[in-house]
Amino acid sequence: MTIERNTNPSDVIERILALMQQRGATAAKLCKELNLPNSAISEWKKRKAKPSADALCKLADYFSVSTDFLLLQTNHPQRVAEGAHDMGAERWHYVPIMHSLRRGQGLSVRETVESYEQLPQSWLNGNEQDYFLLRVQDESMSPRLLTGDMVLARRQGVIENGRLGIVLIDDNEACVKRVSQQPGCTYLYSENPAYPPDRFQYKDAARIRLYGTVVKSIRDEE
């Protein structure tokens, strides 16, 4: 399926800082009222992190502007719809595109957001905050998935046998694999026969983390 990509906003942070100045809102006050980490705005200003989709929605509510305005998709701050972008009868939501997705300390996962994509509500079953997009980095899943394709995934730690999932292995970037869990062993299969399956026995379980189920693939066709 082909969808039209949004232009990556050049500097969302500058727009947020300008709104803060207009409103007279300090970083400390904003973080407290929006329940954001105390260092969030400082990290944004230093370009060490980007606002999450949830933070963008909170900021849009706080400043009474649209998320389109925050993301520099329009210069008109008026809101189109509550919590979503309205295109006709369909409701649309911003879903983060992950630039990097790796295991962190313990059970944590380090997510680095590249930008955001508007996706229709009909693609998202349940809480839209559970979804993210990830680019395919290699040919291990070809011809089903090619390098540069994107997959839409829902965060969940249990993946049904035979389903495509987002998997974190050791300290490597997240990858897409077909998951099969057998007693005492987890198999990760590729579609490309040049890539042999990965087998993780119970003693190796700490090396892998099942992070989400793939619900849709997206490919640019020009």
TIDO-792420 format. One line per field, with one value per residue: x, y, z of N, C-alpha, C in turn; residue number from 1. Coordinates in steps of 0.1 Angstrom, whole numbers. Atoms other than C-alpha are relative to their C-alpha. Last residue first. Layout:
TIDO-792420
n_px = [X,...] $
n_py = [Y,...] $
n_pz = [Z,...] $
ca_px = [X,...] $
ca_py = [Y,...] $
ca_pz = [Z,...] $
c_px = [X,...] $
c_py = [Y,...] $
c_pz = [Z,...] $
pos = [NUM,...] $
//
This chain:
TIDO-792420
n_px = [0,0,1,-11,2,-13,2,14,2,6,13,4,11,12,10,-6,-3,12,-4,-11,5,5,-4,6,-7,7,5,-2,-14,-6,-11,7,0,-2,3,-6,7,-7,-14,-5,2,-5,6,-3,11,-1,12,2,12,12,2,0,-12,-10,-13,-9,-12,-1,-12,1,2,-8,6,3,4,-11,5,-9,7,0,7,10,3,14,6,-7,-13,-4,12,5,4,14,3,8,-8,-14,-7,-5,-14,-5,-11,-5,-7,-13,-10,-8,-2,10,-4,-12,3,5,14,6,14,8,13,11,-5,10,-4,7,-4,-3,3,11,11,-3,-7,2,-9,7,-7,-14,-12,-9,-15,-7,-14,-8,-14,-9,-10,7,13,-1,12,1,-2,-9,-5,8,9,1,13,1,12,-3,8,7,-3,-9,-12,-7,-6,-13,1,-4,12,-1,-4,11,10,-4,1,14,6,-4,9,14,8,12,11,12,-3,2,-14,-7,5,-6,-15,-1,6,-10,-5,-13,-11,-6,3,14,9,-3,6,15,4,-2,-14,-1,-7,9,13,-4,-3,12,7,-7,4,14,1,-4,12,-4,-14,-1,-6,-13,0,-8,-8,6,-8,8] $
n_py = [-12,4,-11,-1,-11,-4,-4,1,-7,8,-4,-14,-1,-7,-5,-7,-13,-8,-12,-7,-7,9,-5,9,-1,-4,11,-3,-2,13,2,4,-10,4,-12,-1,-10,-6,-2,3,14,3,13,6,8,14,6,6,8,-7,-3,-15,-6,10,-6,7,-9,-8,-8,-14,-2,8,13,1,13,9,10,4,-3,10,-6,8,-3,1,-13,-11,-4,-13,-6,-11,-1,3,13,8,10,-4,13,3,4,4,-7,3,13,-2,-3,-12,-3,7,1,9,14,7,0,12,0,3,5,-10,-8,-3,-13,-4,-13,-1,-12,2,8,7,-8,3,10,8,11,-1,2,8,-3,12,-1,-2,3,-7,8,7,5,0,4,-8,7,12,3,9,6,14,5,8,-3,-12,-11,3,-8,7,3,-12,-4,7,13,0,-1,-13,-11,-4,-6,-14,-8,-1,-9,-13,-4,-3,12,2,-6,8,13,9,4,-12,-5,9,-2,-11,1,-4,-14,1,4,13,10,0,4,14,8,-1,7,14,5,13,-2,3,-8,-14,-2,1,-13,-10,2,-5,-15,-6,-1,-3,-4,-14,0,-6,-14,-4,-12,-12,-12,-12] $
n_pz = [8,14,9,9,8,7,14,4,13,11,6,-3,9,-5,9,11,-4,0,8,-7,-13,-10,-13,-10,-12,-12,-8,-14,-2,-3,10,12,11,14,8,14,9,11,-3,-14,-4,-13,-4,-13,-3,1,2,13,1,3,14,0,-6,-3,-5,-9,-2,-12,1,3,14,9,3,15,4,-3,-9,-11,-13,-10,-11,-6,-14,-3,2,-7,6,-4,-8,7,14,1,-6,10,9,2,2,14,1,14,5,13,0,-6,10,-3,-14,-8,-14,-1,3,-11,-3,3,-2,12,-3,4,12,10,6,13,4,14,8,9,-5,-12,-10,-14,-6,-10,-6,6,-8,8,1,-5,2,-12,3,-10,-7,-11,3,14,6,12,12,-1,-13,-7,9,-2,-4,-12,-7,-8,3,12,12,9,-7,-2,13,1,5,15,8,8,-9,-10,8,3,-12,-3,10,-5,-12,5,3,-7,7,1,-4,12,3,4,13,10,1,9,13,10,-3,-8,8,-5,10,4,-12,-3,11,-2,-12,2,-2,-7,-13,-11,2,-2,-14,-7,3,-8,-14,0,1,-13,-8,-13,0,-5,-13,0,-4,-12,2,-6,1,0] $
ca_px = [71,61,69,62,42,38,9,2,37,36,58,88,100,133,163,196,180,164,198,194,159,173,175,175,181,169,192,194,199,164,150,117,136,128,133,130,124,132,123,90,85,81,79,85,88,114,117,147,155,191,217,226,216,187,156,127,98,73,59,34,39,34,16,38,38,57,34,40,19,38,36,63,83,101,136,152,126,98,79,107,126,126,164,170,182,172,134,122,101,68,51,19,9,0,-28,-47,-71,-68,-49,-51,-87,-76,-57,-20,-1,36,61,98,131,122,149,136,159,141,140,138,172,193,185,176,176,153,167,153,118,89,64,26,5,-32,-59,-96,-115,-147,-127,-91,-93,-60,-63,-63,-94,-99,-88,-71,-62,-25,-23,13,8,28,53,50,36,10,0,-4,-31,-30,-46,-12,-18,-38,-11,16,-2,-6,30,41,21,37,71,91,126,158,194,187,201,167,149,171,164,126,125,148,120,103,68,37,21,17,51,71,55,62,99,104,90,57,54,27,45,79,65,50,83,101,76,81,119,116,97,127,128,96,100,77,48,48,19,7,13,0] $
ca_py = [61,34,40,9,5,-27,-33,-49,-58,-70,-54,-55,-91,-88,-110,-117,-126,-157,-173,-199,-207,-215,-188,-200,-176,-187,-187,-156,-165,-180,-144,-145,-144,-166,-160,-191,-191,-221,-238,-251,-235,-198,-189,-153,-140,-113,-75,-59,-35,-21,-43,-42,-79,-87,-65,-79,-62,-90,-108,-134,-171,-177,-148,-121,-112,-81,-56,-23,-21,-20,-1,-13,9,-1,13,-21,-45,-64,-93,-101,-98,-102,-104,-76,-50,-19,-20,14,14,31,33,23,21,58,52,34,9,-6,18,15,28,59,70,77,110,103,117,124,107,95,78,50,34,4,-4,-39,-37,-9,-1,-22,-5,14,41,66,55,71,84,82,114,106,109,108,99,117,142,145,155,156,142,151,174,185,212,235,270,277,286,285,249,217,232,203,225,239,205,195,222,251,257,263,236,213,214,209,178,163,170,153,122,120,123,156,152,144,156,187,209,227,194,181,212,208,173,177,179,148,159,159,187,212,203,203,236,253,242,252,286,298,334,326,343,329,294,296,307,278,253,268,266,230,219,227,215,195,162,166,142,110,101,65,34,0] $
ca_pz = [-76,-52,-15,6,38,57,82,116,127,164,190,213,217,235,229,246,280,265,257,285,272,237,210,174,145,111,82,59,22,22,24,44,77,107,144,165,203,225,258,245,211,201,165,154,119,120,117,132,161,161,178,215,220,198,198,178,160,150,120,131,129,166,183,196,234,246,229,211,179,146,113,90,67,34,30,24,11,28,14,-12,10,48,52,27,52,73,72,85,117,124,159,176,213,215,190,217,202,167,146,108,108,126,95,97,97,99,125,126,135,170,191,213,239,254,291,306,323,308,272,242,209,185,163,138,148,129,154,147,143,141,114,118,86,75,54,65,102,120,155,192,190,154,131,156,145,144,108,95,84,83,106,131,158,134,122,159,161,184,218,235,262,240,212,238,252,217,209,242,233,198,215,214,200,218,221,200,229,230,230,259,279,271,285,315,341,325,312,333,312,340,356,323,312,346,346,310,316,301,292,266,237,249,252,218,203,221,206,171,175,187,156,134,98,99,78,48,51,31,8,13,-9,0] $
c_px = [-1,-1,1,-3,12,-4,14,-2,-14,-2,-4,-13,-7,-10,-12,-11,6,3,-11,5,12,-3,-6,6,-7,9,-7,-5,3,15,7,11,-8,0,3,-4,8,-8,8,15,4,-4,6,-7,3,-13,2,-13,-1,-12,-13,-2,-1,13,9,12,8,13,1,13,-2,-3,10,-5,-4,-3,11,-7,9,-7,-2,-7,-11,-2,-15,-7,6,14,3,-12,-4,-5,-14,-4,-10,8,14,7,4,15,4,12,7,9,14,10,8,2,-11,4,11,-3,-4,-15,-6,-14,-8,-13,-10,6,-9,4,-7,3,4,-3,-10,-12,4,8,-3,9,-8,8,12,13,7,15,7,15,8,14,7,10,-7,-13,2,-11,-1,3,9,7,-9,-11,-1,-13,-2,-13,5,-10,-7,4,10,14,8,7,14,-1,3,-12,0,4,-12,-11,3,-3,-15,-6,3,-9,-13,-7,-13,-10,-12,5,0,15,8,-5,6,15,4,-4,11,6,13,11,5,-3,-14,-9,1,-6,-16,-5,0,15,1,7,-9,-13,3,2,-13,-7,5,-5,-15,-1,3,-13,4,14,1,5,14,-1,8,10,-7,9] $
c_py = [-4,12,-6,12,2,11,4,5,-1,9,-9,4,13,2,6,6,8,15,10,12,7,8,-10,4,-8,1,4,-12,3,2,-13,-4,-6,12,-3,13,0,10,6,1,-2,-15,-4,-13,-8,-7,-15,-6,-6,-10,8,4,15,6,-11,7,-7,9,9,7,14,2,-8,-14,0,-15,-11,-11,-6,5,-12,8,-10,4,-1,13,11,3,14,7,-14,1,-4,-13,-8,-10,3,-14,-3,-3,-6,9,-3,-13,2,3,13,2,-5,-3,-10,-15,-8,0,-13,1,-2,-7,11,9,3,14,3,14,-1,12,-3,-8,-8,10,-3,-11,-6,-11,1,-1,-10,2,-13,0,3,-5,8,-8,-6,-6,1,-6,10,-7,-13,-4,-10,-5,-15,-6,-8,5,12,11,-4,8,-6,-2,12,3,-7,-14,2,2,14,12,4,6,14,9,2,11,14,4,4,-13,-3,9,-10,-14,-10,-4,11,3,-9,4,12,0,4,14,-2,-5,-14,-11,-1,-5,-15,-9,-1,-8,-15,-4,-12,3,-2,9,15,2,1,14,11,-2,5,15,7,2,3,4,15,0,5,14,4,12,12,12] $
c_pz = [-15,-9,-15,-10,-10,-9,-5,-15,-4,-13,-12,-6,3,-11,8,-9,-12,3,0,-7,7,13,10,14,11,12,12,8,15,2,4,-11,-12,-9,-14,-6,-13,-8,-11,2,14,3,13,2,12,2,-3,-1,-15,-2,-2,-15,0,5,4,3,11,0,13,-2,-4,-14,-10,-3,-15,-4,2,8,11,13,11,11,4,15,2,-3,8,-6,4,7,-5,-14,-1,6,-8,-9,-4,0,-14,1,-14,-3,-13,0,5,-10,2,15,8,14,0,-3,13,3,-5,4,-13,2,-4,-11,-12,-4,-14,-4,-14,-9,-11,5,12,9,14,5,11,6,-8,8,-9,-2,7,-4,13,-2,10,9,12,-5,-15,-8,-12,-13,-1,13,7,-10,0,4,12,7,8,-5,-12,-13,-9,7,2,-13,0,-5,-15,-9,-7,8,9,-8,-3,12,2,-10,4,12,-6,-5,8,-7,-1,4,-12,-4,-5,-14,-10,-1,-9,-14,-10,2,9,-9,4,-10,-4,11,4,-11,1,12,-2,1,8,13,12,-1,4,15,7,-2,9,15,2,0,13,9,15,3,5,15,-1,3,12,-3,8,0] $
pos = [222,221,220,219,218,217,216,215,214,213,212,211,210,209,208,207,206,205,204,203,202,201,200,199,198,197,196,195,194,193,192,191,190,189,188,187,186,185,184,183,182,181,180,179,178,177,176,175,174,173,172,171,170,169,168,167,166,165,164,163,162,161,160,159,158,157,156,155,154,153,152,151,150,149,148,147,146,145,144,143,142,141,140,139,138,137,136,135,134,133,132,131,130,129,128,127,126,125,124,123,122,121,120,119,118,117,116,115,114,113,112,111,110,109,108,107,106,105,104,103,102,101,100,99,98,97,96,95,94,93,92,91,90,89,88,87,86,85,84,83,82,81,80,79,78,77,76,75,74,73,72,71,70,69,68,67,66,65,64,63,62,61,60,59,58,57,56,55,54,53,52,51,50,49,48,47,46,45,44,43,42,41,40,39,38,37,36,35,34,33,32,31,30,29,28,27,26,25,24,23,22,21,20,19,18,17,16,15,14,13,12,11,10,9,8,7,6,5,4,3,2,1] $
//
